[in-house]
Amino acid sequence: MRNNGGRPREEKKELHKTNQAIRVPEVRLVGDNVEPGVYKTSQALQMAEEQGLDLVEISPNAVPPVCKIADYGKFLYEAKKRDKMLKAKSTQIVVKEIRFGPQTDEHDYEFKRKNAEKFLKDGAKLKAFVFFKGRSIIFKEQGQILLLKLAQDLEEFGKVEAMPVLEGKRMIMYIAPKKKK
């Protein structure tokens, strides 16, 4: 027996109301094994019982609530499986940042360009920015030239999503990776 630290045992809250927990006068039934339509809740429960299945409320906010006659365990399993498939299909977009100063020298620029190239090859989005400290804001043209040079050098690996824009003390530019064939 596991010690739960003196906390009262938590009841698992059901994700959907089923059978007797559905307390509305009428429901809209959908599904494969029934004629779709609005039925009295008692009638829908009886239909589910005849088939040896559960009455599951799938859309409680609809008027009347939408229910389905199904095996609740199988229904949950399929919902979990569907969510897992959707999660697998969605892709996470990683944004990598590269920071320059307005007077970044050639060696530093080349080093950062190689890193940016690697990020784009790995499929990450790139946020390149020039940070202006103090009075260095007078070099904003140099910052813009630096970012445009970077965009030109990375042309074969990614495309510019947003041209350089000055936001406060930063000039920011976004580059998205090119789709792999």
N, C-alpha and C positions, 0 to 999 in steps of 0.2 A: 504494500500500500504506500502511495506517494504522499509525502507531507506537502500540503499546499499553503503552509505558513499561516494557518489559522483563519484563512479567508473562507467564506461560505462557498460551497460548490456552485459554479456557474452553470446555468442551464443553457444548452445550445439553442439559439434563437433560429427558428425556421426561416428560410429565405422566402418561401411562399406559403400562403395559407392553403390548407388542404382540408377536404371533406367537411367535418363538423365545425371547423374554425371559420368557415365562410359564413358570415351572418348578414347577408343582404337578401332582400325579398326575391330579386331575380338576377340572373347572370346571362352573359352572352357566351354561348358555347362555340368553340372552333375546334378543328382537328380532323383527322382522317376517318375515325370510326363513328362520327355523328353527323347529323344534318345541322349545318351552321344556323344559328338563330338565337333568339332570346327565350330562355326557359325560366320557370320558377326554380329556385334553388333546390327545393325538395325533389322536384322532378329530375333535375340534373344529377343530384346525389344518387337517386334511385337508378338512373341510367348507368352511372359509373359502377355502382354495386353489382348490377346485373352482368357487367363485363368483367368484374373482378379487378377493377382498376380504381384509381383515386381521382377525385375532382381537384384539380390544381388551379389556383388563381394566378394567372400569368401577367395580368395588367390591372392592378387594383385601382388605379386612378381613373380608368375609363368609366363612362356611365352608359349602361350598367357594366360592372367589372367583367373582364374577359377571362374565361376559364377554359381549361382543356381537360379532357378525360385521358389520363395516361398513368403508367406505373411511375410513381413519384421518384423512386430510386433511379430508374432508367432516365427519367426526365432530368434529374440533377446531373447524372453522369454525362449525358449528351450536352447539357449547357456548359459544363466544365470543359468538355472536349472542344466545343465550339469556341469558347473564350481562349483556350490555349492555342488553337489554330490562328485566331485573329492576332494574338500577341506575337506569334512566330512570324506572321506576315508583315507586321509593322516593323519599321526600321528606326533605330535610334540615330539621330543626327548629332555627331560630336562636333563641337566648335573648338578649334585650337586657336590660340592667340599668339601673335608675334609682335613684339614691341620694338620700335625704332626711336632713336632720337633724331632731331632735325639735321644733325651733322654726323650721322653714322658714317664711319669710314668704309672703304671698299672691302677690306677683309671681313669685318663684322657683317656687312651687307651680304657677302657671298655665303657666309656661314648660316645666316638666317634664311637666305633664299633656299639653300639645300634642305634645311629643316622644313620649310614651307612646302617644298616639292614632295618630301616624304609624307607629310600630313595629307596632301591632296591625293597622292597615290594610294594611301590607306583608306581613302573615302571620307575623310573628315573635311568639314567646312573650315575655311580660314578667315580669321578676323585679324587683319594687319592694321596696326595703328602707329602713328607718330605722336609721341607725348612731348608737349611743349612745357618746359619748366620755366617759371619766372618770366624774364623778358625775351626768352627764345621764341616767343610767339611771333616776333618780327620775321622769322624764317619760315612762315607758313607756305610760301611758294616752294621752298626747298623740300618741305615735307610732302607736298603734293607731287612734286617731281619724283621723289623717292618712291612713293606708293605707285605711281603710274609706271615707273621703271620695273617695279616688282611685278605688276600685273602683266606687263609685256614679257618679262622673263618667264612667267608661269603660264603663258598663253596655251601651251600644249597640254598642260595638266589640269587646268581649271578655267572657268570663265568668271568674269567680274559680275557680281550680283548688284553691288552698289558702288558707284564711283566715290572717290574720297570726299568726305563731308566733315567739316569742322564742327565738333560738339564740345563746347567748353575749351579745355586745354588739350583735347585730343582730335586728331584727324583720322577718321576711321574708314576702312574699305573692306568689303566682304568679297571673298572668292569662293565659289562652289566648285567641287570636283566635277570633271567631265565624266559622263556615263561610260562605263566599260562596255566594250562590244563583245 
